[in-house]
Amino acid sequence: MNRRERALKALQIEEPDAVPITELEIDVPHMETLTGKPFTSEAAPQTPVSADRRMEAVKVEIKAQCYGKLEFDVITCDLSAPDGWKTVKNPDETITDEWGRVSIYDSRCKTWFPYRSIFQTPEDFESFLFPDVHAPGRTFAIEYVKKIVRDEMALAGVIRDPFALLWEMLTPINFVRWMYEKPQLIKRTIDKLTKFNLEIIKRLADVGVDFIISTGDYCEKKGPMVPVKYFREVIFPCLKKQVETSHKKELKFIKHTDGNINPLLDDLANIVDGLHSLDPSAGVYIGEVKTKYGDKLVLMGNVAVDSLARKSKKEVVEETKECIRRASPGGGHFLTSSNSWYTDAKLENCLAMVKTGRKHGKYPISV
């Protein structure tokens, strides 16, 4: 059984030959260390691309090499900006993307993080021209990585959840304020972003991804970010539409969210095909989720990122074994961290998690 076949078997909640292993993302410094290749503007992609796509192609190549070296069973890939898009560079060294999110560069992590928004008032937002879903180039990175990995790994197309994208566009403070002051504006926009995703899912299916992962958090450590009632009335109907479109294209749909999702689990189990993260630092215990929902949900998780950053290698090994013991029997489990390999994670701990998964994740599980 090759790596892609292993992942596809697990997506059916069946036991493959071994527990599939992957990560939602790995920070650039770790990828550089693992591949020995720097992510710089001087690096040249192996395949000729336009100048606008040069750095994106280089990062895709480094990521593919990194995931290949780790023998991961799944590689993830985000959408690209459309052809010809020019990132707006601001005087304070921030950048503005096509969604109005202003990001700041972290030189240590070598990545951009959302920092603020261009929208100060509802009127600013209502006059905003939304990106064109049909613009060419949005699947550039996904097509590029598929050419590299072929059928060696399963390919997960990553989309952004409308709820998460909107609070990033507005900032969480304005999102919550306008959710109460301008409820129809927020609802209309979530609907609009959902329609964007429905078309994107169709495009990803045409490219040939194996399944969909929807990123963006619903919860924080204490619980859902907005009232559960709001999820049921506004957010979950839109989530269902995305899942239904994925199923029409014969794609499984996995929802990522950090935080304490326990109050939402019953609802999510009746909507999505699987969950990623299952954040143990927020009181989400993968064994309990497996017992209650293991017959209907694929589980991706959940060695704590806190453990990867702060604990000893021995402790990470034991936590990984416990994760496999609780979640892997019966299939439908992908071993991952509870989020991704952040720069602060000790690489030796990350590698120990993978090694332990390879050693103890063979079926039948006997750890």
C-alpha positions in Angstrom: 0.0 0.0 0.0 1.5 3.3 -1.0 1.2 6.6 0.9 -1.7 8.0 -1.1 -3.6 4.7 -0.9 -3.1 4.6 2.9 -4.6 8.1 3.3 -7.5 7.3 1.1 -8.3 4.2 3.0 -8.3 6.1 6.3 -10.6 8.7 4.8 -13.2 5.9 4.4 -12.8 5.2 8.2 -11.2 1.9 7.4 -7.9 0.4 8.6 -5.0 0.7 6.1 -1.7 -1.0 6.7 -0.5 1.8 9.0 -1.8 5.1 10.5 -1.3 7.9 7.9 0.9 10.8 9.2 1.0 14.4 8.0 0.9 18.0 9.2 -1.4 20.8 8.2 1.6 23.0 7.8 5.3 23.3 8.7 6.9 26.6 9.3 9.5 27.7 6.8 12.6 27.5 9.2 11.8 23.8 9.9 11.4 23.1 6.2 14.7 24.8 5.4 16.4 22.7 8.1 14.9 19.4 6.9 15.6 20.0 3.2 18.8 22.0 3.5 17.4 24.6 1.0 16.9 28.3 1.9 13.7 30.0 1.1 15.0 33.2 -0.5 14.4 35.4 -3.5 17.6 34.2 -5.1 16.3 30.6 -5.2 15.1 29.5 -8.6 12.2 27.1 -9.2 12.9 23.9 -11.1 10.1 24.6 -13.6 9.9 27.9 -15.5 7.2 30.2 -14.1 6.4 33.8 -14.3 8.3 36.3 -12.2 5.1 36.8 -10.1 5.0 33.1 -9.2 8.7 32.6 -8.6 8.7 32.6 -4.7 5.5 30.7 -4.6 6.9 28.0 -6.8 10.1 27.8 -4.7 8.1 27.4 -1.5 5.9 24.7 -3.1 9.0 22.8 -4.1 10.6 23.0 -0.7 7.4 21.9 1.0 7.1 18.9 -1.4 10.7 17.9 -0.7 10.1 18.3 3.0 6.9 16.2 3.2 8.6 13.7 0.9 11.6 13.4 3.1 9.3 12.9 6.1 7.4 10.2 4.1 4.2 12.0 4.9 1.0 10.4 3.5 -0.7 13.7 2.7 0.5 17.0 1.5 -1.7 20.1 1.9 -1.8 23.2 -0.3 -3.5 26.6 -0.1 -5.1 28.6 -2.9 -3.0 31.2 -4.7 -3.8 34.8 -5.5 -5.0 35.2 -9.1 -2.6 35.9 -12.0 -1.4 39.4 -12.0 -2.3 40.2 -8.4 0.2 42.7 -6.9 0.4 42.6 -3.1 0.0 46.1 -1.8 3.1 47.2 0.1 2.3 49.8 2.8 4.7 52.5 4.2 4.9 50.7 7.6 6.3 47.6 5.9 3.0 45.7 6.2 1.2 44.3 3.2 -2.5 44.2 2.2 -3.9 41.2 0.4 -6.9 40.9 -1.9 -9.2 40.4 1.0 -8.2 43.6 2.8 -6.2 41.8 5.5 -3.1 43.7 6.5 -0.3 41.5 7.5 3.1 42.0 9.2 6.2 40.0 8.5 7.8 37.8 11.3 11.4 37.4 10.3 12.0 34.6 12.8 9.1 32.5 11.5 9.6 33.8 7.9 6.0 34.3 7.3 3.2 37.0 7.3 0.6 37.2 10.1 -2.7 39.2 10.0 -2.1 42.5 11.8 -5.1 44.8 11.2 -7.8 45.5 8.6 -8.4 48.2 6.0 -12.1 48.4 7.0 -12.8 50.9 9.8 -16.6 51.3 9.3 -19.4 49.2 7.8 -19.6 51.7 5.0 -15.9 50.9 4.1 -16.8 47.3 4.0 -20.0 47.6 2.0 -18.1 49.4 -0.8 -15.4 46.8 -1.0 -15.1 44.9 -4.3 -14.8 41.2 -3.5 -12.2 39.1 -5.4 -13.3 37.2 -8.5 -13.6 33.5 -7.8 -13.2 32.8 -11.5 -10.0 34.7 -12.0 -7.3 32.5 -13.5 -4.4 31.4 -11.3 -6.1 30.6 -8.1 -5.1 26.9 -8.3 -1.5 27.6 -9.4 0.2 26.2 -6.3 -2.1 23.2 -6.1 -1.5 22.3 -9.7 2.2 22.8 -9.2 2.4 20.6 -6.2 0.3 17.9 -7.9 2.8 17.8 -10.8 5.6 17.3 -8.2 4.1 14.6 -5.9 1.9 12.9 -8.6 0.3 10.0 -6.8 2.9 9.5 -4.1 0.9 11.4 -1.5 -2.7 12.3 -1.1 -3.3 16.0 -1.9 -5.6 18.0 0.3 -6.9 21.3 -1.1 -7.1 23.9 1.6 -9.8 26.5 1.7 -10.6 29.2 4.2 -13.8 29.0 6.3 -16.1 32.0 5.6 -16.6 32.7 9.3 -12.8 32.8 9.9 -12.0 34.7 6.7 -14.6 37.4 7.6 -13.4 38.0 11.1 -9.8 38.2 9.7 -11.0 40.8 7.2 -12.8 42.8 9.8 -10.7 42.0 12.9 -12.5 40.0 15.7 -13.6 43.2 17.5 -15.4 44.7 14.5 -16.8 41.3 13.5 -18.5 40.8 16.9 -19.6 44.5 17.0 -21.1 44.4 13.6 -22.6 41.0 14.2 -24.9 42.7 16.6 -25.2 46.2 15.1 -25.3 45.1 11.4 -26.4 41.5 11.5 -27.7 41.4 7.9 -24.4 42.7 6.6 -22.5 40.0 8.4 -24.9 37.3 7.3 -24.9 38.4 3.7 -21.1 38.5 3.6 -20.9 34.9 5.1 -23.3 33.8 2.4 -21.2 35.6 -0.3 -18.0 34.0 1.0 -19.7 30.6 1.0 -20.7 31.0 -2.6 -17.0 31.8 -3.4 -16.0 28.5 -1.7 -18.6 26.5 -3.5 -17.0 27.5 -6.8 -13.5 27.0 -5.4 -14.4 23.4 -4.4 -15.5 22.7 -7.9 -12.2 24.1 -9.3 -10.2 22.0 -6.8 -12.1 18.9 -7.8 -11.2 19.6 -11.5 -7.5 19.9 -10.5 -7.7 16.5 -8.9 -7.3 17.0 -5.1 -8.2 14.0 -3.0 -10.1 15.9 -0.3 -10.8 19.3 1.2 -9.6 20.8 4.4 -11.4 24.0 5.6 -9.1 26.0 7.9 -10.0 28.8 10.3 -11.0 28.5 13.9 -14.5 28.3 15.4 -13.4 28.3 19.0 -10.8 29.5 21.5 -9.7 27.7 24.7 -12.9 28.6 26.6 -15.3 27.6 23.9 -17.0 28.8 20.7 -16.1 32.3 19.5 -19.7 33.3 19.1 -22.9 31.9 20.6 -23.7 28.3 19.6 -27.1 29.6 18.4 -25.3 31.8 15.9 -23.4 28.8 14.6 -26.6 26.8 14.1 -28.5 29.7 12.5 -25.9 31.3 10.3 -22.6 29.4 10.1 -23.5 25.8 10.0 -26.1 26.1 7.1 -23.2 27.6 5.0 -20.9 24.8 6.1 -23.4 22.2 5.0 -23.5 23.7 1.5 -19.8 23.4 1.2 -19.8 19.8 2.4 -22.7 19.0 0.0 -20.8 20.5 -2.9 -17.7 18.5 -1.9 -19.7 15.3 -1.8 -21.2 15.9 -5.3 -17.6 16.0 -6.4 -16.8 12.8 -4.4 -14.5 14.7 -2.0 -14.4 14.3 1.7 -14.6 17.5 3.7 -12.4 17.9 6.9 -13.0 20.9 9.2 -10.0 22.3 11.1 -10.5 24.3 14.2 -8.5 24.9 17.4 -10.0 25.5 20.7 -12.7 23.9 22.8 -15.1 22.5 20.2 -17.0 20.2 22.7 -20.2 22.4 22.6 -20.2 22.1 18.8 -19.3 18.4 18.3 -22.8 17.0 18.0 -23.6 19.5 15.2 -20.3 19.1 13.4 -20.5 15.3 13.5 -23.7 15.6 11.5 -22.2 17.9 8.9 -18.5 17.3 8.1 -16.6 14.1 7.3 -13.8 14.8 9.8 -12.1 17.1 12.2 -8.5 18.3 12.4 -6.8 19.6 15.5 -8.9 18.2 18.4 -7.0 20.6 20.6 -5.9 18.8 23.9 -4.8 22.1 25.4 -8.5 23.2 25.2 -9.9 20.1 26.8 -10.7 18.1 23.6 -9.7 14.5 24.3 -9.3 12.4 21.1 -10.2 9.2 22.8 -13.5 10.5 23.9 -14.2 11.9 20.5 -13.3 8.5 18.9 -15.6 6.6 21.3 -18.6 8.8 20.5 -18.1 9.8 16.9 -15.5 7.3 15.5 -18.0 5.6 13.2 -18.7 8.8 11.4 -15.8 11.2 11.7 -12.2 11.0 10.4 -10.0 12.3 13.2 -6.7 14.2 12.4 -4.6 14.9 15.5 -3.7 15.4 18.2 -0.2 15.5 19.8 -0.2 18.9 21.5 1.8 21.6 20.0 2.6 22.8 23.5 4.2 19.4 24.1 6.3 19.7 20.9 7.5 23.1 22.1 8.0 22.5 25.8 8.2 18.9 26.7 11.0 16.3 26.5 11.5 13.9 23.6 10.5 11.0 25.9 7.3 12.8 26.9 6.4 13.4 23.3 7.0 9.7 22.5 4.6 8.7 25.2 2.0 11.2 24.2 2.2 10.0 20.6 1.7 6.4 21.7 -1.3 7.3 23.8 -2.8 9.2 20.9 -2.4 6.2 18.6 -3.8 3.9 21.3 -6.9 6.0 21.7 -7.7 7.1 18.2 -6.2 4.7 15.7 -8.1 1.3 16.3 -10.8 0.9 13.6 -9.1 3.3 11.2 -10.1 6.8 10.3 -7.2 8.4 12.2 -4.4 10.6 10.8 -1.6 11.2 13.2 -0.7 14.9 13.3 0.1 17.6 15.9 -2.8 19.5 17.3 -2.2 22.3 14.8 1.1 22.5 12.9 4.9 22.5 13.4 5.4 26.1 14.6 8.9 27.6 14.6 8.9 27.3 18.4 8.3 23.5 18.2 11.5 21.5 18.9 12.3 19.8 15.6 13.6 16.8 17.5 10.2 16.4 19.2 8.4 16.7 15.9 10.6 14.0 14.4 10.1 11.8 17.5 6.4 12.0 16.9 6.8 10.9 13.3 9.2 8.1 14.3 6.9 6.9 17.0 3.9 6.9 14.6 5.8 4.8 12.1 6.8 2.3 14.8 3.6 1.9 16.7 1.0 2.9 14.1 1.0 -0.4 12.2 -2.3 -2.3 12.0 -3.5 -4.1 14.0 -2.7 -1.5 16.7 -1.0 -3.1 19.6 0.7 -0.2 21.3 
